Amino acid sequence: MPGLETQYEAIYADVRGTYLANSLAEISASVISSAQGRPGQSISLGSLLKAVISLLEVSSLTWTVLSSS
Amino acid sequence: MPARQEDVFVNTSLSPLSQFSRTVKALSTYVRSSPSQNIFLTLSILEDVAVAEDIIAQSTLPRETIESIKRESTGLEREAKGVGTVGVADVMEDIKRRGQSVLTLPSDAGIIDLTVDVPILPPRLSYFSLFLVRDLTFHR
């Protein structure tokens, strides 16, 4: 069913894009705050790198699981 | 990865990768603003970038995405090291110059501080202390 697949892709893309952007925006802000020595923040560049890779990988796997179900 | 899935993946990766790129650039600008003051931050960035290479190598992400992350990471590493700009190398050179300009040792048995611009070592970065004692101080 091509129409359904397209709709599914659009929803998936929207959810995935928003989720990734929001998650990384928060982590990025914390990394910069931590670099500037603001109290209460201790998130390094390494945390951001791991977050970027992990989030992108998890979202990729989600597609595979949902598509096969 | 099937073509349509890859299209969706690539399109939805643009925003997060752009966010990552902006953060790396902001960090780079901040480090360059005062290399001596930010020396500990720069050292931690260099260590994070080295660890990231292993994580990136094990990743299952598409090649284009990996290349994009690698480009940003390598760029920041070059900036931190001071390749083509001001970085750790310049801070070290500055310390060497100060050391070379010392002609006589202090008569009060004190320490000649060659790192006046470098802040006191933060506790959470104390694992750098061995290297820093070796590289950043000059005891008589």
N, CA and C atoms of all chains as a GROMACS GRO file, in nm:
protein
  627
    1MET      N    1   0.085  -0.120   0.000
    1MET     CA    2   0.000   0.000   0.000
    1MET      C    3   0.089   0.125   0.000
    2PRO      N    4   0.115   0.180  -0.119
    2PRO     CA    5   0.208   0.293  -0.131
    2PRO      C    6   0.168   0.416  -0.049
    3GLY      N    7   0.035   0.449  -0.050
    3GLY     CA    8  -0.011   0.567   0.024
    3GLY      C    9   0.018   0.558   0.172
    4LEU      N   10  -0.008   0.439   0.225
    4LEU     CA   11   0.012   0.415   0.368
    4LEU      C   12   0.162   0.422   0.403
    5GLU      N   13   0.242   0.365   0.314
    5GLU     CA   14   0.386   0.367   0.336
    5GLU      C   15   0.440   0.510   0.338
    6THR      N   16   0.388   0.591   0.243
    6THR     CA   17   0.434   0.731   0.235
    6THR      C   18   0.394   0.807   0.361
    7GLN      N   19   0.269   0.782   0.404
    7GLN     CA   20   0.220   0.848   0.526
    7GLN      C   21   0.303   0.805   0.648
    8TYR      N   22   0.333   0.674   0.651
    8TYR     CA   23   0.414   0.621   0.760
    8TYR      C   24   0.551   0.687   0.761
    9GLU      N   25   0.610   0.699   0.643
    9GLU     CA   26   0.742   0.761   0.632
    9GLU      C   27   0.740   0.906   0.678
   10ALA      N   28   0.633   0.978   0.638
   10ALA     CA   29   0.622   1.120   0.675
   10ALA      C   30   0.612   1.135   0.826
   11ILE      N   31   0.530   1.050   0.888
   11ILE     CA   32   0.513   1.056   1.035
   11ILE      C   33   0.644   1.019   1.102
   12TYR      N   34   0.705   0.912   1.052
   12TYR     CA   35   0.832   0.867   1.111
   12TYR      C   36   0.938   0.977   1.102
   13ALA      N   37   0.946   1.038   0.982
   13ALA     CA   38   1.047   1.142   0.961
   13ALA      C   39   1.022   1.260   1.054
   14ASP      N   40   0.894   1.297   1.069
   14ASP     CA   41   0.860   1.411   1.154
   14ASP      C   42   0.895   1.383   1.299
   15VAL      N   43   0.853   1.265   1.347
   15VAL     CA   44   0.879   1.228   1.487
   15VAL      C   45   1.029   1.217   1.511
   16ARG      N   46   1.097   1.148   1.420
   16ARG     CA   47   1.241   1.127   1.437
   16ARG      C   48   1.318   1.260   1.435
   17GLY      N   49   1.286   1.344   1.335
   17GLY     CA   50   1.354   1.472   1.322
   17GLY      C   51   1.336   1.559   1.445
   18THR      N   52   1.212   1.570   1.492
   18THR     CA   53   1.183   1.654   1.609
   18THR      C   54   1.250   1.600   1.734
   19TYR      N   55   1.241   1.467   1.750
   19TYR     CA   56   1.299   1.405   1.870
   19TYR      C   57   1.450   1.427   1.874
   20LEU      N   58   1.516   1.403   1.761
   20LEU     CA   59   1.662   1.417   1.757
   20LEU      C   60   1.704   1.562   1.781
   21ALA      N   61   1.636   1.653   1.712
   21ALA     CA   62   1.673   1.795   1.724
   21ALA      C   63   1.655   1.844   1.867
   22ASN      N   64   1.541   1.808   1.930
   22ASN     CA   65   1.515   1.852   2.067
   22ASN      C   66   1.615   1.792   2.166
   23SER      N   67   1.643   1.664   2.149
   23SER     CA   68   1.735   1.597   2.242
   23SER      C   69   1.874   1.659   2.232
   24LEU      N   70   1.921   1.679   2.111
   24LEU     CA   71   2.056   1.730   2.094
   24LEU      C   72   2.067   1.878   2.129
   25ALA      N   73   1.959   1.952   2.111
   25ALA     CA   74   1.962   2.094   2.146
   25ALA      C   75   1.991   2.110   2.295
   26GLU      N   76   1.926   2.026   2.374
   26GLU     CA   77   1.944   2.033   2.520
   26GLU      C   78   2.087   1.993   2.559
   27ILE      N   79   2.135   1.885   2.499
   27ILE     CA   80   2.270   1.837   2.532
   27ILE      C   81   2.374   1.940   2.486
   28SER      N   82   2.355   1.996   2.367
   28SER     CA   83   2.449   2.095   2.313
   28SER      C   84   2.458   2.217   2.405
   29ALA      N   85   2.342   2.263   2.452
   29ALA     CA   86   2.341   2.380   2.542
   29ALA      C   87   2.418   2.348   2.670
   30SER      N   88   2.403   2.225   2.720
   30SER     CA   89   2.473   2.186   2.842
   30SER      C   90   2.623   2.178   2.819
   31VAL      N   91   2.664   2.130   2.702
   31VAL     CA   92   2.807   2.119   2.671
   31VAL      C   93   2.872   2.258   2.669
   32ILE      N   94   2.804   2.353   2.606
   32ILE     CA   95   2.859   2.490   2.598
   32ILE      C   96   2.862   2.552   2.738
   33SER      N   97   2.756   2.532   2.814
   33SER     CA   98   2.754   2.588   2.951
   33SER      C   99   2.866   2.529   3.034
   34SER      N  100   2.887   2.399   3.020
   34SER     CA  101   2.992   2.331   3.095
   34SER      C  102   3.129   2.385   3.054
   35ALA      N  103   3.151   2.404   2.924
   35ALA     CA  104   3.279   2.456   2.874
   35ALA      C  105   3.306   2.595   2.930
   36GLN      N  106   3.201   2.673   2.944
   36GLN     CA  107   3.216   2.809   2.995
   36GLN      C  108   3.227   2.813   3.147
   37GLY      N  109   3.224   2.694   3.208
   37GLY     CA  110   3.246   2.685   3.353
   37GLY      C  111   3.126   2.722   3.437
   38ARG      N  112   3.008   2.716   3.378
   38ARG     CA  113   2.890   2.748   3.458
   38ARG      C  114   2.863   2.637   3.558
   39PRO      N  115   2.830   2.673   3.681
   39PRO     CA  116   2.808   2.572   3.785
   39PRO      C  117   2.690   2.480   3.752
   40GLY      N  118   2.702   2.355   3.796
   40GLY     CA  119   2.594   2.260   3.776
   40GLY      C  120   2.598   2.187   3.644
   41GLN      N  121   2.696   2.220   3.561
   41GLN     CA  122   2.706   2.153   3.430
   41GLN      C  123   2.840   2.081   3.421
   42SER      N  124   2.838   1.955   3.386
   42SER     CA  125   2.965   1.884   3.365
   42SER      C  126   2.952   1.786   3.250
   43ILE      N  127   2.900   1.837   3.139
   43ILE     CA  128   2.884   1.753   3.020
   43ILE      C  129   2.992   1.789   2.919
   44SER      N  130   3.066   1.689   2.878
   44SER     CA  131   3.180   1.713   2.791
   44SER      C  132   3.144   1.694   2.644
   45LEU      N  133   3.239   1.728   2.558
   45LEU     CA  134   3.221   1.705   2.415
   45LEU      C  135   3.202   1.556   2.388
   46GLY      N  136   3.271   1.473   2.467
   46GLY     CA  137   3.258   1.328   2.450
   46GLY      C  138   3.114   1.282   2.469
   47SER      N  139   3.045   1.342   2.566
   47SER     CA  140   2.904   1.307   2.589
   47SER      C  141   2.820   1.342   2.468
   48LEU      N  142   2.848   1.458   2.409
   48LEU     CA  143   2.772   1.502   2.292
   48LEU      C  144   2.797   1.408   2.174
   49LEU      N  145   2.923   1.372   2.154
   49LEU     CA  146   2.958   1.280   2.044
   49LEU      C  147   2.886   1.146   2.060
   50LYS      N  148   2.889   1.094   2.184
   50LYS     CA  149   2.822   0.966   2.209
   50LYS      C  150   2.672   0.979   2.187
   51ALA      N  151   2.616   1.093   2.232
   51ALA     CA  152   2.472   1.115   2.217
   51ALA      C  153   2.432   1.122   2.070
   52VAL      N  154   2.510   1.194   1.991
   52VAL     CA  155   2.478   1.206   1.848
   52VAL      C  156   2.476   1.068   1.783
   53ILE      N  157   2.582   0.992   1.805
   53ILE     CA  158   2.593   0.861   1.741
   53ILE      C  159   2.485   0.765   1.793
   54SER      N  160   2.466   0.763   1.925
   54SER     CA  161   2.367   0.671   1.983
   54SER      C  162   2.226   0.704   1.936
   55LEU      N  163   2.190   0.833   1.938
   55LEU     CA  164   2.054   0.871   1.897
   55LEU      C  165   2.028   0.836   1.751
   56LEU      N  166   2.125   0.865   1.667
   56LEU     CA  167   2.107   0.834   1.525
   56LEU      C  168   2.097   0.683   1.504
   57GLU      N  169   2.176   0.607   1.576
   57GLU     CA  170   2.174   0.461   1.560
   57GLU      C  171   2.041   0.402   1.610
   58VAL      N  172   1.996   0.449   1.727
   58VAL     CA  173   1.871   0.396   1.783
   58VAL      C  174   1.755   0.423   1.689
   59SER      N  175   1.750   0.543   1.634
   59SER     CA  176   1.641   0.578   1.543
   59SER      C  177   1.644   0.493   1.419
   60SER      N  178   1.764   0.459   1.375
   60SER     CA  179   1.778   0.374   1.257
   60SER      C  180   1.726   0.233   1.285
   61LEU      N  181   1.758   0.183   1.404
   61LEU     CA  182   1.713   0.049   1.442
   61LEU      C  183   1.561   0.046   1.458
   62THR      N  184   1.504   0.157   1.512
   62THR     CA  185   1.359   0.164   1.531
   62THR      C  186   1.286   0.143   1.399
   63TRP      N  187   1.338   0.205   1.293
   63TRP     CA  188   1.278   0.190   1.162
   63TRP      C  189   1.275   0.042   1.123
   64THR      N  190   1.388  -0.025   1.143
   64THR     CA  191   1.399  -0.165   1.104
   64THR      C  192   1.297  -0.249   1.179
   65VAL      N  193   1.284  -0.225   1.309
   65VAL     CA  194   1.191  -0.302   1.392
   65VAL      C  195   1.047  -0.276   1.350
   66LEU      N  196   1.011  -0.147   1.334
   66LEU     CA  197   0.874  -0.110   1.298
   66LEU      C  198   0.838  -0.161   1.159
   67SER      N  199   0.932  -0.152   1.067
   67SER     CA  200   0.905  -0.193   0.930
   67SER      C  201   0.881  -0.344   0.920
   68SER      N  202   0.948  -0.418   1.007
   68SER     CA  203   0.935  -0.563   0.998
   68SER      C  204   0.817  -0.616   1.079
   69SER      N  205   0.752  -0.529   1.158
   69SER     CA  206   0.640  -0.577   1.241
   69SER      C  207   0.508  -0.566   1.166
   70MET      N  208   2.103  -0.060   0.383
   70MET     CA  209   1.982   0.017   0.414
   70MET      C  210   1.905   0.044   0.284
   71PRO      N  211   1.773   0.010   0.276
   71PRO     CA  212   1.696   0.038   0.152
   71PRO      C  213   1.695   0.187   0.118
   72ALA      N  214   1.678   0.217  -0.014
   72ALA     CA  215   1.692   0.356  -0.061
   72ALA      C  216   1.597   0.452   0.009
   73ARG      N  217   1.468   0.416   0.022
   73ARG     CA  218   1.371   0.511   0.082
   73ARG      C  219   1.400   0.534   0.229
   74GLN      N  220   1.438   0.427   0.295
   74GLN     CA  221   1.471   0.440   0.437
   74GLN      C  222   1.593   0.532   0.452
   75GLU      N  223   1.688   0.515   0.362
   75GLU     CA  224   1.809   0.596   0.369
   75GLU      C  225   1.777   0.744   0.344
   76ASP      N  226   1.683   0.769   0.250
   76ASP     CA  227   1.642   0.908   0.223
   76ASP      C  228   1.586   0.973   0.350
   77VAL      N  229   1.495   0.899   0.415
   77VAL     CA  230   1.433   0.953   0.538
   77VAL      C  231   1.541   0.972   0.645
   78PHE      N  232   1.628   0.874   0.655
   78PHE     CA  233   1.734   0.881   0.755
   78PHE      C  234   1.823   1.003   0.732
   79VAL      N  235   1.867   1.021   0.607
   79VAL     CA  236   1.956   1.132   0.575
   79VAL      C  237   1.886   1.266   0.598
   80ASN      N  238   1.761   1.276   0.553
   80ASN     CA  239   1.688   1.403   0.568
   80ASN      C  240   1.667   1.441   0.714
   81THR      N  241   1.632   1.342   0.795
   81THR     CA  242   1.606   1.373   0.936
   81THR      C  243   1.735   1.384   1.018
   82SER      N  244   1.847   1.346   0.956
   82SER     CA  245   1.976   1.360   1.026
   82SER      C  246   2.036   1.498   1.006
   83LEU      N  247   1.986   1.572   0.907
   83LEU     CA  248   2.046   1.701   0.875
   83LEU      C  249   2.039   1.798   0.991
   84SER      N  250   1.922   1.806   1.054
   84SER     CA  251   1.906   1.901   1.165
   84SER      C  252   1.996   1.867   1.285
   85PRO      N  253   1.996   1.738   1.331
   85PRO     CA  254   2.086   1.706   1.442
   85PRO      C  255   2.233   1.725   1.408
   86LEU      N  256   2.271   1.692   1.285
   86LEU     CA  257   2.412   1.709   1.247
   86LEU      C  258   2.449   1.857   1.241
   87SER      N  259   2.353   1.937   1.198
   87SER     CA  260   2.375   2.082   1.195
   87SER      C  261   2.390   2.136   1.338
   88GLN      N  262   2.307   2.083   1.427
   88GLN     CA  263   2.316   2.120   1.569
   88GLN      C  264   2.452   2.082   1.626
   89PHE      N  265   2.499   1.964   1.591
   89PHE     CA  266   2.631   1.916   1.636
   89PHE      C  267   2.740   2.008   1.582
   90SER      N  268   2.729   2.042   1.455
   90SER     CA  269   2.827   2.129   1.390
   90SER      C  270   2.833   2.266   1.459
   91ARG      N  271   2.716   2.322   1.489
   91ARG     CA  272   2.711   2.454   1.555
   91ARG      C  273   2.776   2.447   1.694
   92THR      N  274   2.751   2.337   1.765
   92THR     CA  275   2.809   2.323   1.899
   92THR      C  276   2.961   2.314   1.891
   93VAL      N  277   3.010   2.236   1.794
   93VAL     CA  278   3.155   2.220   1.777
   93VAL      C  279   3.218   2.356   1.743
   94LYS      N  280   3.152   2.432   1.656
   94LYS     CA  281   3.205   2.564   1.620
   94LYS      C  282   3.206   2.658   1.740
   95ALA      N  283   3.100   2.650   1.822
   95ALA     CA  284   3.094   2.735   1.941
   95ALA      C  285   3.206   2.699   2.038
   96LEU      N  286   3.231   2.568   2.054
   96LEU     CA  287   3.340   2.524   2.141
   96LEU      C  288   3.474   2.573   2.089
   97SER      N  289   3.491   2.561   1.958
   97SER     CA  290   3.616   2.602   1.893
   97SER      C  291   3.640   2.751   1.914
   98THR      N  292   3.537   2.831   1.895
   98THR     CA  293   3.548   2.976   1.914
   98THR      C  294   3.584   3.008   2.058
   99TYR      N  295   3.520   2.936   2.150
   99TYR     CA  296   3.544   2.962   2.292
   99TYR      C  297   3.688   2.927   2.330
  100VAL      N  298   3.737   2.813   2.282
  100VAL     CA  299   3.874   2.770   2.311
  100VAL      C  300   3.974   2.872   2.257
  101ARG      N  301   3.950   2.920   2.136
  101ARG     CA  302   4.042   3.014   2.073
  101ARG      C  303   4.042   3.151   2.142
  102SER      N  304   3.932   3.181   2.210
  102SER     CA  305   3.921   3.314   2.270
  102SER      C  306   4.028   3.338   2.376
  103SER      N  307   4.073   3.232   2.443
  103SER     CA  308   4.178   3.246   2.544
  103SER      C  309   4.245   3.109   2.564
  104PRO      N  310   4.340   3.075   2.478
  104PRO     CA  311   4.401   2.941   2.483
  104PRO      C  312   4.460   2.905   2.618
  105SER      N  313   4.526   3.002   2.685
  105SER     CA  314   4.587   2.971   2.814
  105SER      C  315   4.482   2.945   2.921
  106GLN      N  316   4.383   3.032   2.926
  106GLN     CA  317   4.276   3.017   3.026
  106GLN      C  318   4.198   2.888   3.005
  107ASN      N  319   4.185   2.847   2.879
  107ASN     CA  320   4.101   2.731   2.848
  107ASN      C  321   4.183   2.604   2.822
  108ILE      N  322   4.305   2.602   2.873
  108ILE     CA  323   4.394   2.490   2.841
  108ILE      C  324   4.338   2.356   2.889
  109PHE      N  325   4.273   2.353   3.007
  109PHE     CA  326   4.219   2.226   3.058
  109PHE      C  327   4.101   2.180   2.974
  110LEU      N  328   4.020   2.275   2.933
  110LEU     CA  329   3.908   2.241   2.845
  110LEU      C  330   3.962   2.184   2.714
  111THR      N  331   4.066   2.248   2.661
  111THR     CA  332   4.125   2.203   2.534
  111THR      C  333   4.180   2.062   2.548
  112LEU      N  334   4.248   2.036   2.660
  112LEU     CA  335   4.303   1.901   2.682
  112LEU      C  336   4.191   1.797   2.690
  113SER      N  337   4.082   1.833   2.757
  113SER     CA  338   3.970   1.737   2.768
  113SER      C  339   3.905   1.715   2.631
  114ILE      N  340   3.900   1.820   2.549
  114ILE     CA  341   3.844   1.806   2.414
  114ILE      C  342   3.931   1.711   2.331
  115LEU      N  343   4.062   1.729   2.341
  115LEU     CA  344   4.153   1.642   2.264
  115LEU      C  345   4.138   1.496   2.308
  116GLU      N  346   4.119   1.475   2.438
  116GLU     CA  347   4.100   1.338   2.485
  116GLU      C  348   3.967   1.282   2.435
  117ASP      N  349   3.862   1.364   2.439
  117ASP     CA  350   3.731   1.320   2.392
  117ASP      C  351   3.734   1.286   2.244
  118VAL      N  352   3.806   1.367   2.167
  118VAL     CA  353   3.813   1.342   2.022
  118VAL      C  354   3.885   1.210   1.995
  119ALA      N  355   3.991   1.182   2.074
  119ALA     CA  356   4.065   1.056   2.056
  119ALA      C  357   3.974   0.936   2.087
  120VAL      N  358   3.895   0.947   2.195
  120VAL     CA  359   3.802   0.839   2.231
  120VAL      C  360   3.693   0.825   2.125
  121ALA      N  361   3.649   0.939   2.072
  121ALA     CA  362   3.541   0.939   1.972
  121ALA      C  363   3.580   0.862   1.847
  122GLU      N  364   3.707   0.863   1.813
  122GLU     CA  365   3.750   0.792   1.692
  122GLU      C  366   3.716   0.643   1.702
  123ASP      N  367   3.733   0.586   1.823
  123ASP     CA  368   3.700   0.444   1.843
  123ASP      C  369   3.549   0.422   1.832
  124ILE      N  370   3.472   0.514   1.894
  124ILE     CA  371   3.326   0.500   1.892
  124ILE      C  372   3.275   0.510   1.748
  125ILE      N  373   3.329   0.607   1.674
  125ILE     CA  374   3.287   0.628   1.536
  125ILE      C  375   3.321   0.505   1.451
  126ALA      N  376   3.438   0.449   1.477
  126ALA     CA  377   3.481   0.333   1.397
  126ALA      C  378   3.387   0.214   1.416
  127GLN      N  379   3.325   0.203   1.534
  127GLN     CA  380   3.236   0.088   1.562
  127GLN      C  381   3.090   0.117   1.525
  128SER      N  382   3.062   0.239   1.482
  128SER     CA  383   2.923   0.277   1.454
  128SER      C  384   2.868   0.208   1.330
  129THR      N  385   2.735   0.188   1.330
  129THR     CA  386   2.669   0.125   1.215
  129THR      C  387   2.597   0.229   1.129
  130LEU      N  388   2.626   0.356   1.152
  130LEU     CA  389   2.558   0.463   1.077
  130LEU      C  390   2.605   0.464   0.931
  131PRO      N  391   2.524   0.522   0.841
  131PRO     CA  392   2.566   0.532   0.701
  131PRO      C  393   2.697   0.610   0.688
  132ARG      N  394   2.772   0.580   0.582
  132ARG     CA  395   2.905   0.636   0.564
  132ARG      C  396   2.904   0.790   0.560
  133GLU      N  397   2.801   0.846   0.491
  133GLU     CA  398   2.794   0.993   0.478
  133GLU      C  399   2.780   1.059   0.615
  134THR      N  400   2.697   0.996   0.699
  134THR     CA  401   2.675   1.052   0.834
  134THR      C  402   2.803   1.044   0.916
  135ILE      N  403   2.869   0.930   0.907
  135ILE     CA  404   2.996   0.911   0.978
  135ILE      C  405   3.099   1.014   0.932
  136GLU      N  406   3.107   1.033   0.800
  136GLU     CA  407   3.204   1.128   0.745
  136GLU      C  408   3.176   1.269   0.796
  137SER      N  409   3.047   1.303   0.805
  137SER     CA  410   3.008   1.436   0.852
  137SER      C  411   3.052   1.458   0.997
  138ILE      N  412   3.029   1.357   1.082
  138ILE     CA  413   3.069   1.367   1.223
  138ILE      C  414   3.221   1.373   1.233
  139LYS      N  415   3.288   1.291   1.153
  139LYS     CA  416   3.435   1.288   1.155
  139LYS      C  417   3.494   1.422   1.115
  140ARG      N  418   3.434   1.484   1.012
  140ARG     CA  419   3.485   1.614   0.965
  140ARG      C  420   3.484   1.717   1.077
  141GLU      N  421   3.370   1.723   1.148
  141GLU     CA  422   3.358   1.820   1.257
  141GLU      C  423   3.458   1.789   1.368
  142SER      N  424   3.468   1.660   1.400
  142SER     CA  425   3.557   1.617   1.508
  142SER      C  426   3.703   1.648   1.474
  143THR      N  427   3.742   1.618   1.351
  143THR     CA  428   3.881   1.644   1.308
  143THR      C  429   3.910   1.794   1.306
  144GLY      N  430   3.811   1.872   1.262
  144GLY     CA  431   3.828   2.018   1.258
  144GLY      C  432   3.853   2.075   1.397
  145LEU      N  433   3.774   2.026   1.492
  145LEU     CA  434   3.789   2.074   1.630
  145LEU      C  435   3.924   2.030   1.688
  146GLU      N  436   3.966   1.909   1.654
  146GLU     CA  437   4.096   1.859   1.703
  146GLU      C  438   4.210   1.948   1.651
  147ARG      N  439   4.202   1.985   1.524
  147ARG     CA  440   4.306   2.070   1.465
  147ARG      C  441   4.308   2.208   1.533
  148GLU      N  442   4.188   2.260   1.556
  148GLU     CA  443   4.180   2.391   1.623
  148GLU      C  444   4.239   2.383   1.764
  149ALA      N  445   4.203   2.274   1.836
  149ALA     CA  446   4.250   2.259   1.974
  149ALA      C  447   4.402   2.244   1.979
  150LYS      N  448   4.456   2.170   1.883
  150LYS     CA  449   4.602   2.151   1.880
  150LYS      C  450   4.674   2.277   1.835
  151GLY      N  451   4.601   2.363   1.764
  151GLY     CA  452   4.662   2.487   1.718
  151GLY      C  453   4.717   2.478   1.578
  152VAL      N  454   4.661   2.387   1.497
  152VAL     CA  455   4.706   2.375   1.358
  152VAL      C  456   4.644   2.491   1.279
  153GLY      N  457   4.728   2.584   1.236
  153GLY     CA  458   4.679   2.697   1.157
  153GLY      C  459   4.613   2.807   1.240
  154THR      N  460   4.612   2.790   1.371
  154THR     CA  461   4.551   2.891   1.456
  154THR      C  462   4.616   2.883   1.596
  155VAL      N  463   4.552   2.939   1.695
  155VAL     CA  464   4.610   2.937   1.830
  155VAL      C  465   4.551   2.820   1.908
  156GLY      N  466   4.637   2.740   1.973
  156GLY     CA  467   4.588   2.625   2.049
  156GLY      C  468   4.689   2.581   2.151
  157VAL      N  469   4.685   2.452   2.185
  157VAL     CA  470   4.774   2.398   2.287
  157VAL      C  471   4.921   2.423   2.251
  158ALA      N  472   4.954   2.404   2.123
  158ALA     CA  473   5.093   2.420   2.079
  158ALA      C  474   5.145   2.560   2.112
  159ASP      N  475   5.061   2.661   2.094
  159ASP     CA  476   5.104   2.799   2.120
  159ASP      C  477   5.121   2.825   2.269
  160VAL      N  478   5.033   2.764   2.349
  160VAL     CA  479   5.046   2.780   2.494
  160VAL      C  480   5.178   2.719   2.540
  161MET      N  481   5.210   2.601   2.486
  161MET     CA  482   5.336   2.535   2.521
  161MET      C  483   5.456   2.618   2.476
  162GLU      N  484   5.448   2.673   2.356
  162GLU     CA  485   5.558   2.756   2.305
  162GLU      C  486   5.579   2.878   2.394
  163ASP      N  487   5.469   2.936   2.438
  163ASP     CA  488   5.476   3.053   2.524
  163ASP      C  489   5.547   3.019   2.655
  164ILE      N  490   5.514   2.901   2.710
  164ILE     CA  491   5.577   2.857   2.835
  164ILE      C  492   5.727   2.832   2.812
  165LYS      N  493   5.760   2.771   2.697
  165LYS     CA  494   5.902   2.747   2.665
  165LYS      C  495   5.978   2.878   2.656
  166ARG      N  496   5.917   2.975   2.590
  166ARG     CA  497   5.982   3.106   2.575
  166ARG      C  498   6.010   3.168   2.711
  167ARG      N  499   5.911   3.157   2.800
  167ARG     CA  500   5.930   3.213   2.935
  167ARG      C  501   6.043   3.140   3.006
  168GLY      N  502   6.048   3.007   2.988
  168GLY     CA  503   6.154   2.928   3.051
  168GLY      C  504   6.290   2.967   2.999
  169GLN      N  505   6.299   2.991   2.869
  169GLN     CA  506   6.428   3.026   2.809
  169GLN      C  507   6.474   3.165   2.852
  170SER      N  508   6.379   3.249   2.889
  170SER     CA  509   6.417   3.385   2.928
  170SER      C  510   6.462   3.393   3.076
  171VAL      N  511   6.448   3.280   3.148
  171VAL     CA  512   6.493   3.279   3.288
  171VAL      C  513   6.644   3.262   3.291
  172LEU      N  514   6.714   3.362   3.336
  172LEU     CA  515   6.861   3.358   3.336
  172LEU      C  516   6.917   3.317   3.472
  173THR      N  517   6.845   3.353   3.579
  173THR     CA  518   6.892   3.317   3.713
  173THR      C  519   6.777   3.256   3.793
  174LEU      N  520   6.810   3.163   3.878
  174LEU     CA  521   6.709   3.100   3.962
  174LEU      C  522   6.680   3.190   4.083
  175PRO      N  523   6.558   3.185   4.135
  175PRO     CA  524   6.524   3.273   4.248
  175PRO      C  525   6.607   3.239   4.372
  176SER      N  526   6.648   3.342   4.442
  176SER     CA  527   6.734   3.322   4.559
  176SER      C  528   6.657   3.271   4.680
  177ASP      N  529   6.522   3.284   4.678
  177ASP     CA  530   6.442   3.242   4.794
  177ASP      C  531   6.395   3.097   4.783
  178ALA      N  532   6.456   3.019   4.695
  178ALA     CA  533   6.422   2.877   4.677
  178ALA      C  534   6.278   2.856   4.634
  179GLY      N  535   6.218   2.956   4.574
  179GLY     CA  536   6.079   2.944   4.528
  179GLY      C  537   6.069   2.882   4.390
  180ILE      N  538   5.948   2.878   4.341
  180ILE     CA  539   5.922   2.821   4.209
  180ILE      C  540   5.899   2.935   4.110
  181ILE      N  541   5.958   2.923   3.994
  181ILE     CA  542   5.933   3.024   3.890
  181ILE      C  543   5.806   2.984   3.817
  182ASP      N  544   5.706   3.070   3.826
  182ASP     CA  545   5.578   3.038   3.763
  182ASP      C  546   5.581   3.076   3.615
  183LEU      N  547   5.580   2.975   3.530
  183LEU     CA  548   5.579   3.000   3.385
  183LEU      C  549   5.438   2.992   3.328
  184THR      N  550   5.342   2.966   3.415
  184THR     CA  551   5.205   2.944   3.367
  184THR      C  552   5.108   3.043   3.431
  185VAL      N  553   5.148   3.169   3.429
  185VAL     CA  554   5.067   3.270   3.500
  185VAL      C  555   4.926   3.283   3.441
  186ASP      N  556   4.910   3.253   3.310
  186ASP     CA  557   4.778   3.266   3.248
  186ASP      C  558   4.692   3.141   3.265
  187VAL      N  559   4.756   3.031   3.309
  187VAL     CA  560   4.682   2.905   3.321
  187VAL      C  561   4.613   2.899   3.457
  188PRO      N  562   4.483   2.873   3.460
  188PRO     CA  563   4.413   2.870   3.589
  188PRO      C  564   4.456   2.750   3.673
  189ILE      N  565   4.419   2.754   3.800
  189ILE     CA  566   4.452   2.642   3.891
  189ILE      C  567   4.381   2.517   3.841
  190LEU      N  568   4.451   2.404   3.852
  190LEU     CA  569   4.398   2.277   3.802
  190LEU      C  570   4.266   2.242   3.871
  191PRO      N  571   4.157   2.228   3.793
  191PRO     CA  572   4.031   2.190   3.856
  191PRO      C  573   4.039   2.045   3.905
  192PRO      N  574   3.972   2.013   4.018
  192PRO     CA  575   3.981   1.878   4.073
  192PRO      C  576   3.939   1.769   3.974
  193ARG      N  577   3.834   1.796   3.893
  193ARG     CA  578   3.784   1.690   3.806
  193ARG      C  579   3.880   1.658   3.692
  194LEU      N  580   3.979   1.744   3.671
  194LEU     CA  581   4.077   1.718   3.567
  194LEU      C  582   4.212   1.678   3.626
  195SER      N  583   4.208   1.632   3.752
  195SER     CA  584   4.334   1.605   3.820
  195SER      C  585   4.413   1.493   3.753
  196TYR      N  586   4.347   1.411   3.670
  196TYR     CA  587   4.422   1.303   3.606
  196TYR      C  588   4.522   1.355   3.503
  197PHE      N  589   4.509   1.483   3.469
  197PHE     CA  590   4.608   1.541   3.378
  197PHE      C  591   4.733   1.585   3.454
  198SER      N  592   4.726   1.580   3.588
  198SER     CA  593   4.828   1.647   3.668
  198SER      C  594   4.969   1.601   3.638
  199LEU      N  595   4.988   1.470   3.615
  199LEU     CA  596   5.124   1.421   3.588
  199LEU      C  597   5.182   1.486   3.465
  200PHE      N  598   5.101   1.495   3.359
  200PHE     CA  599   5.148   1.557   3.235
  200PHE      C  600   5.172   1.707   3.255
  201LEU      N  601   5.082   1.767   3.331
  201LEU     CA  602   5.092   1.911   3.349
  201LEU      C  603   5.212   1.948   3.433
  202VAL      N  604   5.239   1.870   3.536
  202VAL     CA  605   5.357   1.898   3.619
  202VAL      C  606   5.481   1.889   3.531
  203ARG      N  607   5.481   1.790   3.442
  203ARG     CA  608   5.597   1.771   3.356
  203ARG      C  609   5.608   1.884   3.252
  204ASP      N  610   5.494   1.920   3.194
  204ASP     CA  611   5.499   2.009   3.078
  204ASP      C  612   5.479   2.156   3.109
  205LEU      N  613   5.404   2.186   3.212
  205LEU     CA  614   5.362   2.324   3.231
  205LEU      C  615   5.432   2.397   3.345
  206THR      N  616   5.518   2.328   3.418
  206THR     CA  617   5.587   2.398   3.527
  206THR      C  618   5.738   2.383   3.513
  207PHE      N  619   5.809   2.473   3.574
  207PHE     CA  620   5.954   2.471   3.566
  207PHE      C  621   6.008   2.492   3.706
  208HIS      N  622   6.042   2.380   3.770
  208HIS     CA  623   6.094   2.390   3.907
  208HIS      C  624   6.245   2.407   3.901
  209ARG      N  625   6.296   2.478   3.999
  209ARG     CA  626   6.441   2.496   3.999
  209ARG      C  627   6.511   2.371   4.056
   0.00000   0.00000   0.00000
